[in-house]
């Protein structure tokens, strides 16, 4: 168990880690060499879903 996982568990918070296989760090920055359009689209879908659930 990682340190962040342990902190969330101890605090009683709900969390989920998203993994984007093949996408390098910074993949949402469209003006860089690591930009990944597919991963960026998935990221925005997941982020929008999170905001919809949490900020109702």
N, CA, C and O of each residue as an XYZ file, in Angstrom:
224
protein
N       0.854     -1.170      0.000
C       0.000      0.000      0.000
C       0.897      1.229      0.000
O       1.824      1.326      0.803
N       0.620      2.171     -0.903
C       1.411      3.381     -0.970
C       1.029      4.376      0.123
O      -0.011      4.238      0.767
N       1.870      5.361      0.319
C       1.647      6.359      1.368
C       0.353      7.129      1.142
O      -0.388      7.380      2.093
N       0.070      7.507     -0.099
C      -1.160      8.261     -0.372
C      -2.388      7.399     -0.093
O      -3.368      7.872      0.482
N      -2.330      6.140     -0.499
C      -3.439      5.227     -0.255
C      -3.693      5.121      1.241
O      -4.841      5.166      1.683
N      -2.637      4.983      2.013
C      -2.767      4.876      3.467
C      -3.363      6.144      4.059
O      -4.186      6.069      4.971
N      -2.960      7.312      3.556
C      -3.506      8.577      4.060
C      -4.991      8.700      3.755
O      -5.772      9.100      4.618
N      -5.384      8.360      2.536
C      -6.808      8.418      2.174
C      -7.623      7.442      3.014
O      -8.706      7.778      3.493
N      -7.103      6.247      3.187
C      -7.796      5.234      3.974
C      -7.956      5.704      5.423
O      -9.034      5.588      6.005
N      -6.892      6.227      5.989
C      -6.940      6.700      7.374
C      -7.919      7.862      7.528
O      -8.572      7.990      8.563
N      -8.022      8.705      6.509
C      -8.913      9.863      6.566
C     -10.356      9.492      6.248
O     -11.265     10.295      6.457
N     -10.571      8.266      5.740
C     -11.921      7.836      5.400
C     -12.443      8.448      4.112
O     -13.653      8.512      3.897
N     -11.532      8.899      3.252
C     -11.960      9.502      1.992
C     -12.130      8.444      0.908
O     -11.561      7.355      0.986
N     -12.915      8.781     -0.090
C     -13.105      7.922     -1.249
C     -12.167      8.419     -2.347
O     -12.054      9.623     -2.575
N     -11.506      7.505     -3.014
C     -10.584      7.894     -4.068
C     -10.505      6.805     -5.122
O     -10.873      5.655     -4.885
N     -10.018      7.191     -6.288
C      -9.781      6.241     -7.376
C      -8.572      6.740     -8.156
O      -8.454      7.932     -8.438
N      -7.697      5.842     -8.493
C      -6.533      6.179     -9.297
C      -6.810      5.782    -10.734
O      -7.220      4.654    -11.010
N      -6.586      6.706    -11.641
C      -6.751      6.435    -13.071
C      -5.372      6.208    -13.683
O      -4.451      6.993    -13.459
N      -5.235      5.143    -14.450
C      -3.979      4.842    -15.135
C      -4.240      4.914    -16.632
O      -5.223      4.365    -17.130
N      -3.361      5.589    -17.334
C      -3.484      5.760    -18.777
C      -2.293      5.067    -19.439
O      -1.269      5.697    -19.701
N      -2.434      3.759    -19.710
C      -1.316      3.001    -20.283
C      -0.782      3.637    -21.561
O      -1.544      4.001    -22.457
N       0.528      3.762    -21.626
C       1.175      4.304    -22.813
C       1.247      5.817    -22.848
O       1.950      6.376    -23.690
N       0.540      6.494    -21.958
C       0.567      7.959    -21.931
C       1.663      8.424    -20.976
O       1.753      7.964    -19.838
N       2.480      9.331    -21.454
C       3.552      9.880    -20.627
C       3.028     11.014    -19.752
O       1.973     11.587    -20.027
N       3.779     11.335    -18.692
C       3.420     12.447    -17.813
C       3.287     13.714    -18.657
O       4.148     14.006    -19.487
N       2.219     14.454    -18.444
C       1.973     15.672    -19.211
C       1.154     15.444    -20.465
O       1.079     16.319    -21.328
N       0.538     14.276    -20.573
C      -0.164     13.893    -21.813
C      -1.322     14.802    -22.188
O      -1.788     14.737    -23.326
N      -1.811     15.648    -21.285
C      -2.927     16.549    -21.609
C      -2.454     17.879    -22.191
O      -3.279     18.691    -22.611
N      -1.165     18.112    -22.222
C      -0.633     19.385    -22.718
C      -0.440     19.291    -24.227
O       0.531     18.711    -24.711
N      -1.390     19.877    -24.959
C      -1.440     19.689    -26.410
C      -0.250     20.276    -27.162
O      -0.015     19.914    -28.315
N       0.488     21.157    -26.545
C       1.610     21.787    -27.235
C       2.951     21.144    -26.893
O       3.999     21.776    -27.025
N       2.914     19.874    -26.450
C       4.156     19.160    -26.132
C       4.254     17.879    -26.947
O       3.281     17.435    -27.557
N       5.432     17.302    -26.946
C       5.670     16.055    -27.684
C       4.982     14.855    -27.048
O       4.807     13.833    -27.711
N       4.590     14.948    -25.784
C       3.969     13.812    -25.096
C       2.446     13.845    -25.152
O       1.788     12.971    -24.587
N       1.877     14.847    -25.829
C       0.415     14.940    -25.925
C      -0.158     13.658    -26.508
O       0.339     13.136    -27.506
N      -1.223     13.155    -25.865
C      -1.894     11.932    -26.305
C      -3.387     12.237    -26.387
O      -4.065     12.314    -25.362
N      -3.897     12.410    -27.600
C      -5.286     12.826    -27.800
C      -6.278     11.838    -27.200
O      -7.266     12.260    -26.600
N      -6.047     10.552    -27.340
C      -6.957      9.551    -26.785
C      -6.986      9.584    -25.270
O      -8.058      9.547    -24.665
N      -5.815      9.652    -24.653
C      -5.738      9.720    -23.195
C      -6.324     11.033    -22.690
O      -6.975     11.057    -21.646
N      -6.100     12.125    -23.419
C      -6.649     13.423    -23.027
C      -8.175     13.385    -23.050
O      -8.824     13.897    -22.138
N      -8.747     12.783    -24.083
C     -10.213     12.674    -24.170
C     -10.756     11.843    -23.005
O     -11.758     12.214    -22.393
N     -10.111     10.741    -22.701
C     -10.539      9.912    -21.570
C     -10.420     10.694    -20.263
O     -11.313     10.639    -19.417
N      -9.319     11.418    -20.104
C      -9.096     12.238    -18.909
C     -10.249     13.218    -18.703
O     -10.774     13.326    -17.595
N     -10.647     13.931    -19.755
C     -11.730     14.905    -19.627
C     -13.061     14.227    -19.320
O     -13.861     14.764    -18.554
N     -13.309     13.067    -19.901
C     -14.533     12.321    -19.589
C     -14.556     11.938    -18.119
O     -15.565     12.137    -17.441
N     -13.456     11.392    -17.619
C     -13.382     10.984    -16.217
C     -13.483     12.185    -15.280
O     -14.160     12.116    -14.254
N     -12.815     13.283    -15.625
C     -12.849     14.478    -14.781
C     -14.251     15.091    -14.753
O     -14.725     15.503    -13.694
N     -14.907     15.152    -15.894
C     -16.272     15.673    -15.959
C     -17.222     14.795    -15.154
O     -18.085     15.310    -14.443
N     -17.075     13.484    -15.256
C     -17.898     12.565    -14.460
C     -17.670     12.781    -12.963
O     -18.620     12.776    -12.181
N     -16.407     12.972    -12.565
C     -16.091     13.235    -11.157
C     -16.783     14.507    -10.686
O     -17.430     14.510     -9.639
N     -16.651     15.586    -11.451
C     -17.287     16.849    -11.068
C     -18.795     16.704    -10.982
O     -19.418     17.258    -10.076
N     -19.389     15.971    -11.905
C     -20.833     15.754    -11.893
C     -21.260     15.022    -10.626
O     -22.260     15.385    -10.008
N     -20.515     13.999    -10.236
C     -20.864     13.237     -9.020
C     -20.666     14.049     -7.749
O     -21.500     14.006     -6.845
N     -19.576     14.779     -7.681
C     -19.187     15.434     -6.427
C     -19.806     16.810     -6.245
O     -20.107     17.210     -5.120
N     -19.998     17.533     -7.331
C     -20.439     18.924     -7.231
C     -21.907     19.137     -7.584
O     -22.288     20.224     -8.018
N     -22.711     18.134     -7.406
C     -24.134     18.266     -7.736
C     -24.788     19.349     -6.925
O     -25.984     19.596     -7.074
